[in-house]
Amino acid sequence: MESAVGQNGIATNPAGMAKYLGDWAGDYRGGALAVLRPASVAEVQALMRLCNEFGLGVVPQGGNTGLVSGAIDSKGGLVVVSLERMNAIRQIDEENFTLQADAGCVLQAIKDACEARDCLFPLALGAQGSCQIGGNAATNAGGVNVLRYGMARDLILGLEVVLADGELWSGFSGLRKNNSGYDLKQLFIGSEGTLGIITGVEVKLFPKPAKTDTAYLGLASFEAAIRLFNRARSDCSDLISAFEIIGSECIELARLIDPAMRAPVSAPVQVLIELSSSAAVDLNGLMAGFLADAMDNGLVTDAVLAASTAQARSFWAIREGLVEGQAKRGYHVRTDLSVRISDIPALIEQARRFVANDHRGWIPLAYGHAGDGNIHFNVLPPPELAEHEARARGSEIVAGLYEITVGLGGSISAEHGIGRSRRKEFWVGLSPAHRRMVAALKNALDPKGLMNPGCLLPSTEGLP
Ligand SMILES: Cc1cc2nc3c(=O)[nH]c(=O)nc-3n(C[C@H](O)[C@H](O)[C@H](O)COP(=O)(O)OP(=O)(O)OC[C@H]3O[C@@H](n4cnc5c(N)ncnc54)[C@H](O)[C@@H]3O)c2cc1C
């Protein structure tokens, strides 16, 4: 392999590989024959040719911030291919509002480069300082701005991919409209490294917002939050760029990251709403009018409108801190559920009842991108429970939460993907026709089953 990636591009000793074999949350530990760090597309091609020749399985890895063990494999007989050395922004085209970057470019670096050119790349998530644009494409990442700009899939114009046999497919065109046959890039978006290694990504840019208004609101219930969202949709139209919902029980978790953190309102359900515009619109007047109306109608019980960028940042710090706080507390049940927006209150109500009745002492948390129908219903084990017991019980809790979600016609993965941790439930839930199509695609693009084996799909022998 050294011939493919050079001496600096390979690690085989435990110390050199350690950082690539554990996930962000500390939930999964993997193994590998070697970690390869190619520095160019040609090196990715060379290593894939060798893996294809010798039948070696490959786990592509971006920033390793995924939460479903997609980039970590515990079996150890595979090679991990980290894209971290391929991190250049290749081109920003302000006239056409497009950007091309190496797959290993960190999302924050892309956002910063766009901002410096008065453009916006709107993909935004808590892990943006570490996750890579290739990983965002491979997982079809979502985040807080999906409501306005869509998921990664909606933002990607083209991909460059090294296929399982080392052949390069270059699908960059800069075109916004291109109805000429199958849109092949869509196969790789959300494929979680199972069809090829993404080496380059071309994305759409937007005008940079000239103004952003953020408010932190208190409400009596999740029903009220959904009614408020519907009102916001009609009163503030497409100027809403985020609508996040936070159960008050989550605030304690954010304080584990910063003990001084305080929610600006005291209410059982809290909403972080953001309006933004790149045109000269009176956002402040719009937000103030909308909130005054919502308070008059009793939908909102308390509201704080950020008076400065620093105050708006402090609101977002609560939302980001509560996610980090959960990881800090240790093992917990983590979900990423999607239901119709109107079913959010029913999902939370049924899930809370299930935990209270069947898993006494466990602490439920509900928060998420409510404007997209995406709720993270997570459950913390009682502090005194030993971790191995908590993990065993945790799988039962996950199964119960999935049953409730599917019962509501929802999905067990809104944005994090399937990885290795949700593979069984995903596969069981597919219809025979769906399974046959998935298997046909996998067999056509990766006939030897080398690309991220164990992730998303059963082994090649298990495919129909
Ligand atoms: C604090 C925190 C907050 C988060 N918030 C969100 C959120 O709001 N929305 C959201 O969608 N996700 C969120 N995530 C999950 C995660 O950040 C995203 O899934 C992200 O897109 C993963 O990117 P990555 O570069 O870290 O990929 P990795 O974790 O390295 O890999 C993820 C998957 O993609 C594959 N892959 C990675 N790079 C490539 C490549 N170049 N070619 C082919 N396959 C590849 C891997 O094999 C794996 O299956 C969050 C995670 C954390 C830790």
The ligand as a Gaussian input file, in Angstrom:
#p B3LYP/6-31G(d) Opt

LIG

0 1
 C      -22.068000      17.365000      17.646000
 C      -22.620000      16.727000      16.403000
 C      -23.721000      17.302000      15.794000
 C      -24.241000      16.735000      14.616000
 N      -25.320000      17.335000      14.037000
 C      -25.793000      16.831000      12.892000
 C      -26.898000      17.454000      12.242000
 O      -27.468000      18.431000      12.720000
 N      -27.314000      16.935000      11.069000
 C      -26.710000      15.825000      10.498000
 O      -27.127000      15.404000       9.412000
 N      -25.700000      15.204000      11.118000
 C      -25.219000      15.665000      12.277000
 N      -24.175000      15.033000      12.897000
 C      -23.626000      13.790000      12.313000
 C      -22.404000      13.996000      11.371000
 O      -21.720000      15.179000      11.675000
 C      -22.818000      14.012000       9.893000
 O      -23.349000      12.744000       9.549000
 C      -21.677000      14.347000       8.933000
 O      -22.215000      14.537000       7.638000
 C      -20.603000      13.258000       8.856000
 O      -19.480000      13.764000       8.152000
 P      -18.007000      13.191000       8.432000
 O      -17.081000      13.850000       7.464000
 O      -17.660000      13.308000       9.846000
 O      -18.187000      11.667000       8.005000
 P      -17.706000      10.346000       8.769000
 O      -18.291000      10.274000      10.110000
 O      -16.250000      10.195000       8.663000
 O      -18.391000       9.236000       7.834000
 C      -19.789000       9.094000       7.774000
 C      -20.145000       8.090000       6.660000
 O      -19.780000       8.618000       5.390000
 C      -18.806000       7.791000       4.747000
 N      -17.827000       8.702000       4.121000
 C      -17.159000       9.730000       4.709000
 N      -16.405000      10.376000       3.807000
 C      -16.585000       9.728000       2.619000
 C      -16.072000       9.916000       1.303000
 N      -15.224000      10.909000       1.013000
 N      -16.484000       9.060000       0.324000
 C      -17.354000       8.059000       0.592000
 N      -17.857000       7.838000       1.817000
 C      -17.484000       8.663000       2.812000
 C      -18.217000       6.916000       5.845000
 O      -17.772000       5.677000       5.339000
 C      -19.409000       6.760000       6.777000
 O      -20.249000       5.738000       6.327000
 C      -23.644000      15.559000      14.077000
 C      -22.549000      14.977000      14.711000
 C      -22.040000      15.549000      15.851000
 C      -20.838000      14.912000      16.479000

